[in-house]
Amino acid sequence: MLNGVVVKAYNSYYYIQTGDKLISCSLRGRIKKERFSLLVGDEVTYSLVGPEKGVIEEILPRRNMLKRPMLANVDQVILTFAAVNPDINPSLIDRFLVIAEHSQLDIIICINKLDLADGDTITELLDRYRSIGYPILTVSAKTGQNINALRALLFDKISVLAGPSGAGKSTILNAVQPGLELVTGEVSSKIGRGKHTTRFAELLPLAGGGFVVDTPGFSYTEFQELPSPELAFCFPEIVQYASGCKFTTCLHFKEPQCAVKQAVDDGKIHTDRYQSYIEILTEINENKKGF
């Protein structure tokens, strides 16, 4: 038996990376009968049935699973946004952060196109997230600024680059490792966001070790599978003050004697972050009414 990692799935075939070899594999029949979903990122055992061809025998236990996009065994997510073109949207950052927090992944916020940004405006925004505890990396794929620092963060890990279309994820990865030749797209002047240049999730091996995932771009997120009581745990600064609430079931919305709302009034929790929390909480509750 040989071990490897699923790096791509296409037309019912799974491409397994073992060292510097890429093996095209099908699923063993008994695994199909179990209806076990095999994801990019899964570690598997397989047997060879020909040159660079094999059959997957077993899917090894997962460390974690990211649901949007569907990926297994991710070490960290690099939430990637453009400083401008399209303009940075704090509400959208918060929504992506909730998805990453709910998946219990290590998070790094990466801001691209720094060379085009208003320095004071972007600094004020990023300080908001630094104060919460999120690592921030500012880069410019065009000038190469801090690309080496990003390359070091990706070393020997499975990393997901996720964020809205037009942020420059594919361009950044092409700068990290010239030769990937990922397709890039311009931001549409009509709709104000980028075209989706990535068609499916794929693990891309890095020369120094590790994998990156250039995920299909999307400009909105949904929270249908996130229970409203769990949302607060996706906001670290809310967790910090929630123990002071009078009611253990407090959702920090309309309840009296809420320590979180008091922290907002006192300026300890940023009002925009709290507003993002309320918007997502309302969305979750509205979704429940629809069922």
C-alpha positions as CSV (number, residue, x, y, z in Angstrom):
1,M,0.0,0.0,0.0
2,L,1.1,3.5,-0.8
3,N,0.1,6.8,0.9
4,G,-0.7,10.1,-0.6
5,V,-2.8,13.2,-0.6
6,V,-5.8,13.9,-3.0
7,V,-4.8,17.1,-4.8
8,K,-7.5,17.2,-7.5
9,A,-10.8,15.5,-8.3
10,Y,-12.0,15.5,-11.9
11,N,-14.5,13.3,-13.9
12,S,-14.6,10.6,-11.2
13,Y,-10.8,10.3,-11.0
14,Y,-8.7,11.4,-8.1
15,Y,-5.2,12.6,-8.5
16,I,-2.9,11.5,-5.6
17,Q,0.4,13.3,-4.8
18,T,3.1,11.0,-3.4
19,G,6.4,12.8,-3.2
20,D,7.0,14.1,-6.7
21,K,4.7,11.6,-8.4
22,L,1.1,12.3,-9.4
23,I,-1.1,9.1,-9.6
24,S,-4.5,9.0,-11.3
25,C,-6.8,6.8,-9.1
26,S,-10.3,5.5,-9.1
27,L,-12.3,4.5,-6.0
28,R,-12.5,0.9,-4.7
29,G,-16.0,-0.3,-5.1
30,R,-16.7,-0.9,-1.4
31,I,-15.8,2.8,-0.7
32,K,-18.4,3.8,-3.3
33,K,-21.0,1.6,-1.6
34,E,-20.3,3.3,1.7
35,R,-21.1,6.6,0.0
36,F,-18.2,8.2,1.8
37,S,-17.4,11.6,0.2
38,L,-13.7,11.9,-0.8
39,L,-12.4,15.4,-0.7
40,V,-9.4,17.3,-2.0
41,G,-6.9,17.3,0.9
42,D,-7.9,13.8,2.1
43,E,-5.0,11.4,2.9
44,V,-5.5,8.0,1.4
45,T,-3.9,4.6,0.9
46,Y,-3.8,3.2,-2.7
47,S,-2.5,0.3,-4.7
48,L,-0.9,0.6,-8.2
49,V,-2.6,-1.1,-11.1
50,G,-0.4,0.3,-13.8
51,P,2.1,3.1,-14.6
52,E,0.9,6.2,-12.7
53,K,-2.5,4.6,-12.2
54,G,-4.0,3.2,-9.0
55,V,-7.1,2.4,-6.9
56,I,-7.8,4.1,-3.6
57,E,-8.2,1.5,-0.9
58,E,-8.8,3.5,2.3
59,I,-9.5,7.1,3.3
60,L,-7.5,8.0,6.4
61,P,-9.1,9.9,9.3
62,R,-9.4,13.7,8.7
63,R,-8.0,16.3,11.0
64,N,-10.7,18.8,10.0
65,M,-13.0,19.7,7.1
66,L,-13.7,23.1,5.5
67,K,-17.2,23.2,4.1
68,R,-16.9,26.2,1.8
69,P,-15.1,25.2,-0.3
70,M,-15.2,21.4,0.6
71,L,-11.6,20.6,1.6
72,A,-10.0,18.2,4.1
73,N,-7.0,18.5,6.5
74,V,-6.4,22.2,6.0
75,D,-3.8,23.8,8.3
76,Q,-4.6,27.5,7.8
77,V,-6.7,29.9,5.8
78,I,-5.2,33.0,4.3
79,L,-8.2,35.3,4.0
80,T,-7.2,37.5,1.0
81,F,-8.7,40.9,0.1
82,A,-7.7,43.7,-2.1
83,A,-7.1,47.1,-0.5
84,V,-8.7,48.7,-3.6
85,N,-10.2,47.7,-6.9
86,P,-12.5,46.3,-5.6
87,D,-12.5,48.5,-2.4
88,I,-12.0,46.6,0.8
89,N,-15.3,45.8,2.6
90,P,-15.0,45.3,6.4
91,S,-18.4,43.6,6.5
92,L,-17.2,41.0,4.0
93,I,-14.0,40.4,6.0
94,D,-16.1,39.7,9.0
95,R,-18.3,37.2,7.2
96,F,-15.2,35.3,5.9
97,L,-13.7,35.4,9.4
98,V,-16.9,33.7,10.8
99,I,-16.6,30.9,8.2
100,A,-12.9,30.3,9.1
101,E,-13.5,30.5,12.9
102,H,-16.4,28.1,12.7
103,S,-14.1,25.7,10.8
104,Q,-11.6,26.1,13.6
105,L,-8.7,27.0,11.3
106,D,-5.7,29.2,12.0
107,I,-6.4,32.5,10.3
108,I,-4.1,35.1,8.6
109,I,-5.6,38.2,7.0
110,C,-3.7,39.1,3.8
111,I,-4.3,42.4,2.1
112,N,-3.2,42.7,-1.6
113,K,-2.7,45.7,-3.8
114,L,-1.1,47.7,-1.0
115,D,0.8,49.8,-3.5
116,L,-2.6,51.3,-4.6
117,A,-4.1,52.0,-1.2
118,D,-4.6,55.1,0.9
119,G,-2.1,54.3,3.7
120,D,-4.0,56.0,6.6
121,T,-7.4,54.5,5.8
122,I,-6.1,50.9,5.4
123,T,-3.9,51.2,8.6
124,E,-6.9,52.3,10.7
125,L,-8.9,49.3,9.4
126,L,-6.2,46.7,9.9
127,D,-5.5,48.0,13.4
128,R,-9.0,47.0,14.2
129,Y,-8.3,43.4,13.4
130,R,-4.8,43.4,14.9
131,S,-6.4,44.5,18.2
132,I,-8.6,41.4,18.1
133,G,-5.6,39.2,17.6
134,Y,-5.6,38.4,13.9
135,P,-2.2,38.2,12.2
136,I,-2.1,40.7,9.3
137,L,0.1,40.5,6.2
138,T,0.0,43.3,3.6
139,V,1.4,42.4,0.2
140,S,1.6,43.6,-3.4
141,A,1.7,40.9,-6.0
142,K,2.6,43.5,-8.5
143,T,5.7,44.9,-6.8
144,G,6.6,41.7,-4.8
145,Q,6.3,43.4,-1.4
146,N,6.2,40.9,1.4
147,I,5.8,37.9,-1.0
148,N,8.8,36.2,0.6
149,A,7.1,36.6,4.0
150,L,3.9,35.0,2.6
151,R,6.0,32.2,1.1
152,A,7.5,31.5,4.5
153,L,4.0,31.3,6.1
154,L,3.0,28.7,3.5
155,F,6.0,26.4,4.1
156,D,5.1,22.8,4.8
157,K,1.4,23.5,5.4
158,I,-1.9,23.0,3.6
159,S,-3.1,26.5,3.2
160,V,-6.3,27.8,1.7
161,L,-6.4,31.2,0.0
162,A,-10.0,32.4,0.3
163,G,-11.7,35.7,-0.4
164,P,-13.8,37.6,-2.8
165,S,-13.2,37.5,-6.6
166,G,-10.9,40.2,-7.7
167,A,-8.7,40.2,-4.6
168,G,-5.8,38.8,-6.6
169,K,-5.5,35.3,-5.1
170,S,-4.2,33.7,-8.3
171,T,-1.9,36.6,-9.0
172,I,-0.4,36.3,-5.5
173,L,0.2,32.5,-5.9
174,N,1.8,33.1,-9.3
175,A,4.2,35.6,-7.5
176,V,4.8,33.1,-4.6
177,Q,5.8,30.4,-7.1
178,P,6.5,31.5,-10.6
179,G,5.5,28.7,-12.9
180,L,2.1,27.9,-11.4
181,E,0.6,30.0,-14.3
182,L,-2.8,30.3,-12.7
183,V,-5.3,32.2,-14.8
184,T,-6.0,35.7,-13.6
185,G,-8.9,38.0,-14.3
186,E,-9.5,41.8,-14.3
187,V,-12.0,43.4,-12.0
188,S,-15.2,44.4,-14.0
189,S,-15.8,48.1,-14.0
190,K,-19.5,47.3,-14.4
191,I,-20.1,45.1,-11.4
192,G,-17.1,46.1,-9.3
193,R,-15.7,42.7,-8.6
194,G,-13.5,40.1,-10.3
195,K,-14.4,37.3,-12.7
196,H,-14.2,33.8,-11.3
197,T,-11.0,32.5,-12.7
198,T,-10.7,29.4,-10.6
199,R,-13.1,26.6,-11.6
200,F,-12.5,24.1,-8.8
201,A,-10.5,23.6,-5.7
202,E,-7.1,22.0,-6.2
203,L,-4.0,21.5,-4.0
204,L,-1.0,23.0,-5.7
205,P,2.4,21.7,-4.5
206,L,5.0,24.2,-3.5
207,A,8.6,23.8,-4.4
208,G,9.7,24.3,-0.8
209,G,7.1,21.9,0.7
210,G,3.5,22.2,1.4
211,F,0.4,22.8,-0.7
212,V,-1.8,25.9,-1.4
213,V,-5.4,25.9,-2.5
214,D,-6.6,28.5,-5.0
215,T,-10.3,28.3,-4.3
216,P,-13.1,29.3,-6.6
217,G,-13.9,32.9,-5.9
218,F,-17.2,34.0,-4.4
219,S,-18.4,37.3,-3.1
220,Y,-21.0,36.2,-0.5
221,T,-21.2,33.7,2.3
222,E,-24.1,31.8,3.8
223,F,-24.6,30.6,7.3
224,Q,-27.4,28.0,7.1
225,E,-25.5,25.4,9.0
226,L,-24.3,27.7,11.8
227,P,-26.6,27.6,14.9
228,S,-27.2,31.1,16.3
229,P,-25.8,30.3,19.8
230,E,-22.5,29.3,18.2
231,L,-22.1,32.6,16.3
232,A,-20.7,34.5,19.2
233,F,-17.8,32.0,19.5
234,C,-16.7,33.2,16.0
235,F,-16.1,36.7,17.3
236,P,-13.1,36.5,19.7
237,E,-13.8,39.9,21.3
238,I,-17.4,38.9,22.1
239,V,-16.1,35.7,23.7
240,Q,-13.9,37.9,25.9
241,Y,-16.9,39.7,27.5
242,A,-19.7,37.2,27.2
243,S,-19.0,35.6,30.6
244,G,-20.2,38.8,32.2
245,C,-23.7,38.6,30.8
246,K,-26.5,37.9,33.3
247,F,-28.0,35.1,31.2
248,T,-25.9,32.2,30.1
249,T,-28.1,31.9,27.0
250,C,-27.6,35.6,26.1
251,L,-27.3,36.2,22.3
252,H,-26.1,39.7,22.9
253,F,-28.9,41.3,20.9
254,K,-32.1,42.2,22.8
255,E,-31.3,40.7,26.2
256,P,-31.0,42.9,29.3
257,Q,-27.8,43.2,31.4
258,C,-25.6,42.1,28.5
259,A,-21.9,42.6,29.1
260,V,-21.2,42.5,25.3
261,K,-23.5,45.3,24.5
262,Q,-22.0,47.3,27.4
263,A,-18.5,46.6,26.0
264,V,-19.7,48.1,22.6
265,D,-21.1,51.2,24.4
266,D,-17.7,51.5,26.2
267,G,-15.8,51.3,23.0
268,K,-14.1,48.0,23.9
269,I,-15.8,46.2,21.0
270,H,-15.8,48.1,17.6
271,T,-19.3,49.1,16.6
272,D,-18.8,47.9,13.0
273,R,-17.8,44.4,14.3
274,Y,-20.8,44.2,16.5
275,Q,-23.0,45.3,13.6
276,S,-21.6,42.5,11.5
277,Y,-22.5,40.1,14.3
278,I,-26.1,41.4,14.5
279,E,-26.5,41.2,10.7
280,I,-25.3,37.6,10.6
281,L,-27.3,36.6,13.6
282,T,-30.4,38.1,12.0
283,E,-29.7,36.3,8.8
284,I,-29.3,33.0,10.6
285,N,-32.6,33.5,12.4
286,E,-34.4,34.5,9.2
287,N,-33.1,31.3,7.5
288,K,-34.6,29.2,10.3
289,K,-38.0,30.8,9.7
290,G,-37.9,29.7,6.1
291,F,-37.8,26.0,7.1
